[in-house]
Amino acid sequence: MSGWIFFAESATQTVSGFRNVTEQNGVSISLTGMLIVFIALSLISLVLAVLPHVVDKLNNFFPPARMHNAPAKAEAGAQVEEDTIMAAIGFVLHTQMTQTRN
């Protein structure tokens, strides 16, 4: 019963300002939070810095099937043919449009 009375008495006293922060260990809690965030961001930065080296090492064990930045030989021939067709269509459309204006 005396515990409830103590709780009721302490609830009526209000503390504000920096005193409230110091009494509730606010400074240590905020410093701990900042330290956790700093360590997490440092680890993320470290992982991103080391990642290219790790990928290069893994590339020796797991080589890619083909380079994704270069088209395959069959695709390259088809692309040239498609570009030629598109150029011919563009030329025909251009000549038709200029003839209809005159």
C-alpha positions as CSV (number, residue, x, y, z in Angstrom):
1,M,0.0,0.0,0.0
2,S,2.8,2.4,0.8
3,G,4.2,1.8,-2.7
4,W,1.1,3.2,-4.3
5,I,1.1,6.2,-2.0
6,F,4.7,6.9,-3.0
7,F,3.9,6.6,-6.7
8,A,0.9,9.0,-6.3
9,E,3.1,11.5,-4.5
10,S,5.9,11.4,-7.0
11,A,3.4,11.8,-9.9
12,T,2.2,15.1,-8.6
13,Q,5.7,16.6,-8.7
14,T,6.6,17.9,-12.1
15,V,10.1,18.6,-13.2
16,S,10.8,20.4,-16.4
17,G,13.8,21.6,-18.3
18,F,17.3,20.2,-18.3
19,R,16.8,18.9,-14.7
20,N,14.3,16.5,-16.0
21,V,16.8,15.2,-18.6
22,T,19.5,14.7,-16.0
23,E,17.2,13.0,-13.5
24,Q,15.9,10.5,-16.1
25,N,19.4,9.7,-17.5
26,G,18.6,11.5,-20.8
27,V,22.1,12.4,-21.6
28,S,23.5,8.9,-21.3
29,I,20.5,7.5,-23.3
30,S,21.1,10.0,-26.1
31,L,24.8,9.4,-26.2
32,T,24.2,5.7,-26.3
33,G,21.8,6.2,-29.2
34,M,24.2,8.4,-31.1
35,L,27.0,5.8,-30.5
36,I,24.8,3.0,-31.9
37,V,23.9,5.0,-35.0
38,F,27.5,6.0,-35.5
39,I,28.7,2.4,-35.3
40,A,25.9,1.2,-37.6
41,L,26.7,3.8,-40.3
42,S,30.4,3.1,-40.0
43,L,29.7,-0.6,-40.6
44,I,27.6,0.1,-43.6
45,S,30.3,2.4,-45.0
46,L,32.9,-0.3,-44.4
47,V,30.8,-3.0,-46.1
48,L,30.2,-0.7,-49.1
49,A,34.0,0.1,-49.3
50,V,35.0,-3.6,-49.2
51,L,32.2,-4.9,-51.4
52,P,34.0,-4.3,-54.8
53,H,37.1,-6.3,-53.6
54,V,34.9,-9.1,-52.4
55,V,33.1,-9.3,-55.7
56,D,36.4,-9.3,-57.6
57,K,37.6,-12.3,-55.5
58,L,34.3,-14.1,-55.9
59,N,34.5,-13.5,-59.7
60,N,37.4,-15.9,-59.8
61,F,35.3,-18.7,-58.3
62,F,32.0,-17.9,-60.0
63,P,32.8,-16.3,-63.4
64,P,29.8,-14.8,-65.2
65,A,28.2,-16.7,-68.0
66,R,28.6,-13.8,-70.3
67,M,29.3,-10.1,-70.0
68,H,26.0,-8.2,-69.6
69,N,27.4,-5.0,-71.0
70,A,28.2,-6.4,-74.4
71,P,25.5,-7.8,-76.6
72,A,25.8,-11.4,-77.8
73,K,27.0,-12.0,-81.4
74,A,23.5,-13.0,-82.6
75,E,22.0,-10.0,-81.0
76,A,24.6,-7.7,-82.5
77,G,23.7,-8.7,-86.0
78,A,20.0,-8.4,-85.4
79,Q,20.6,-4.9,-83.9
80,V,22.5,-3.8,-87.0
81,E,19.7,-5.1,-89.2
82,E,17.0,-3.4,-87.1
83,D,18.9,-0.1,-87.2
84,T,19.1,-0.3,-91.0
85,I,15.4,-1.0,-91.2
86,M,14.6,1.9,-88.9
87,A,16.8,4.3,-90.9
88,A,15.1,3.3,-94.2
89,I,11.6,3.9,-92.6
90,G,12.8,7.2,-91.3
91,F,14.1,8.2,-94.8
92,V,10.8,7.2,-96.4
93,L,8.7,9.1,-93.9
94,H,11.0,12.2,-94.3
95,T,10.7,12.2,-98.1
96,Q,6.9,11.7,-97.9
97,M,6.5,14.5,-95.5
98,T,8.6,16.9,-97.5
99,Q,6.8,16.0,-100.8
100,T,3.4,16.6,-99.2
101,R,4.4,20.1,-98.0
102,N,5.5,21.2,-101.5
